[in-house]
Amino acid sequence: MRRLSALDLFSNNSIKSRRTLSVCATKHQLHNINTHIKMGAEQYRPPLFSVAPMMEWTDKHYRTVARIISKHAWLYTEMLAAETIVYQQGNLDRFLAFPSEQHPIVLQIGGNNLDNIAKATQLANAYGFDEINLNCGCPSAKVAGHGCFGARLMLDPKFVSEAMSVIAANTDVPVSVKCRIGVDDHDSYNELCDFIYKVSSLSPTKHFIIHSRKAMLNGISPADNRRIPPLKYEYYYALLRDFPDLRFTINGGIDCVDEVNAALREGAHGVMVGRAAYNNLWNTLAHVDSAVYGEPSSGLTRRQVLEQYQVYGDAVLGTYGNNRPNMRELIRPLSGFFYSEPGNSLWKRKADAAFLNKNITTVKSFFEETLVVIPDAVLDSPVAELPSGRKDLFANVRGLLPPPYETRTEEVVVYAQS
Ligand SMILES: Cc1cc2nc3c(=O)[nH]c(=O)nc-3n(C[C@H](O)[C@H](O)[C@H](O)COP(=O)(O)O)c2cc1C
């Protein structure tokens, strides 16, 4: 199959999309493709709530349990390097296949080589993700140290626009960028706006996910990079003011669904939650469908969620060969399932012992062995009341907005005119 250029996308989009519709579109693809065709990318609406891409956390197993709990949350994959997709062509299912229940699901790609990004997108397109996202926010030395990759890409908006153009040209679904509000000393609001303006003008990108703190590439750890640089939500809200035709999702430091709703009330188009959706899995995701989407929640208890997850776990245990996925990998997504509940620490100790017990060979037997330390009241109660968030999180954000951005049009060739 020929790889498509950005120009092809604009001239062929409807033909290509119609063909896809008839062949393999899922319900969510249909929604997105129709959104693309009928409404134009400008009117694309980002998900109200999404779970952030998190390496080694938001794997297939985590996403399975997350989807059992919430039907409406959008789920991002871990970042997958374009090179991995290209070099693992014979083994792609292991990296890209997902159960259809996991829709809506977004693939996040990382990369710094346009050919590989194009090829990776084309290969991934066959798997039917609902959106493709480019990582421009990861400060990890492993990623950022290897040339221009992750957060470093924010310093090269021209490359990002080229990358986004080739991604858009090789997929049927919407595309987005996830970035920080700056990098090292390039942390002024104006520099952030220059990045957004150039990327959105030079490529079809209309949706940006803004992790509202800068990245520091001076060697501090990724974990510190999610803690030390201060959150500046005022930059996020100023982007809404200064780029009314674009769509922005806010991310960073939002700890519960009450705070998600506070961000939405303040005008956010969408909210992405990372650590809270993993470390406090149940209390976060069990409220999303009703409190964010106004839809009935699943009504499941924790025990019922585990019963469903067990069926999945026992079906996939060892199926990749070499004993993968193993019990640890399948149980790891549950590390935040009993967060702050009685029995939580004891359950973790029992789980550590059970991993070493050769007689425990199924997820069912793992649960039988370990769940005895969790009180029935925890396992069988419906989700508790919506916990209150911090009242002051966005309280003064409108008063802190930086001065409006003044577009430097002379530096940019507008994409639509090129
Ligand atoms: C363990 C871990 C892995 C992460 N991996 C990625 C990643 O692959 N791609 C990415 O864009 N961000 C990654 N992030 C950052 C999150 O997506 C998110 O931007 C960050 O945690 C801030 O959101 P939060 O405060 O809600 O956690 C990771 C975060 C964590 C905790």
The ligand as an SDF file (V2000), in Angstrom:
LIG
                    3D

 31 33  0  0  0  0  0  0  0  0999 V2000
    4.2280    6.0400   34.9320 C   0  0  0  0  0  0  0  0  0  0  0  0
    3.9580    7.1650   33.9690 C   0  0  0  0  0  0  0  0  0  0  0  0
    4.2290    6.9860   32.6210 C   0  0  0  0  0  0  0  0  0  0  0  0
    3.9500    8.0140   31.6980 C   0  0  0  0  0  0  0  0  0  0  0  0
    4.1380    7.7600   30.3620 N   0  0  0  0  0  0  0  0  0  0  0  0
    3.7450    8.7100   29.4650 C   0  0  0  0  0  0  0  0  0  0  0  0
    3.7360    8.4160   28.0710 C   0  0  0  0  0  0  0  0  0  0  0  0
    4.0360    7.3030   27.6130 O   0  0  0  0  0  0  0  0  0  0  0  0
    3.3520    9.4170   27.2130 N   0  0  0  0  0  0  0  0  0  0  0  0
    2.9650   10.6520   27.6720 C   0  0  0  0  0  0  0  0  0  0  0  0
    2.6180   11.5310   26.8680 O   0  0  0  0  0  0  0  0  0  0  0  0
    2.9340   10.9300   28.9880 N   0  0  0  0  0  0  0  0  0  0  0  0
    3.2920    9.9910   29.8850 C   0  0  0  0  0  0  0  0  0  0  0  0
    3.1660   10.2390   31.2130 N   0  0  0  0  0  0  0  0  0  0  0  0
    2.6280   11.5450   31.6620 C   0  0  0  0  0  0  0  0  0  0  0  0
    1.0990   11.4610   31.8040 C   0  0  0  0  0  0  0  0  0  0  0  0
    0.4870   11.1750   30.5730 O   0  0  0  0  0  0  0  0  0  0  0  0
    0.5460   12.7900   32.3440 C   0  0  0  0  0  0  0  0  0  0  0  0
    0.8190   13.8000   31.3990 O   0  0  0  0  0  0  0  0  0  0  0  0
    1.1520   13.1840   33.6710 C   0  0  0  0  0  0  0  0  0  0  0  0
    1.1870   12.0930   34.5750 O   0  0  0  0  0  0  0  0  0  0  0  0
    0.3960   14.3530   34.2990 C   0  0  0  0  0  0  0  0  0  0  0  0
   -0.9510   13.9980   34.5320 O   0  0  0  0  0  0  0  0  0  0  0  0
   -1.4610   13.5890   36.0350 P   0  0  0  0  0  0  0  0  0  0  0  0
   -1.0220   14.6820   36.9420 O   0  0  0  0  0  0  0  0  0  0  0  0
   -2.9320   13.4730   35.8920 O   0  0  0  0  0  0  0  0  0  0  0  0
   -0.7770   12.3130   36.3720 O   0  0  0  0  0  0  0  0  0  0  0  0
    3.4350    9.2520   32.1480 C   0  0  0  0  0  0  0  0  0  0  0  0
    3.1540    9.4090   33.5190 C   0  0  0  0  0  0  0  0  0  0  0  0
    3.3930    8.3820   34.4110 C   0  0  0  0  0  0  0  0  0  0  0  0
    3.0450    8.5650   35.8750 C   0  0  0  0  0  0  0  0  0  0  0  0
  1  2  1  0
  2  3  1  0
  2 30  2  0
  3  4  2  0
  4  5  1  0
  4 28  1  0
  5  6  2  0
  6  7  1  0
  6 13  1  0
  7  8  2  0
  7  9  1  0
  9 10  1  0
 10 11  2  0
 10 12  1  0
 12 13  2  0
 13 14  1  0
 14 15  1  0
 14 28  1  0
 15 16  1  0
 16 17  1  0
 16 18  1  0
 18 19  1  0
 18 20  1  0
 20 21  1  0
 20 22  1  0
 22 23  1  0
 23 24  1  0
 24 25  2  0
 24 26  1  0
 24 27  1  0
 28 29  2  0
 29 30  1  0
 30 31  1  0
M  END
$$$$
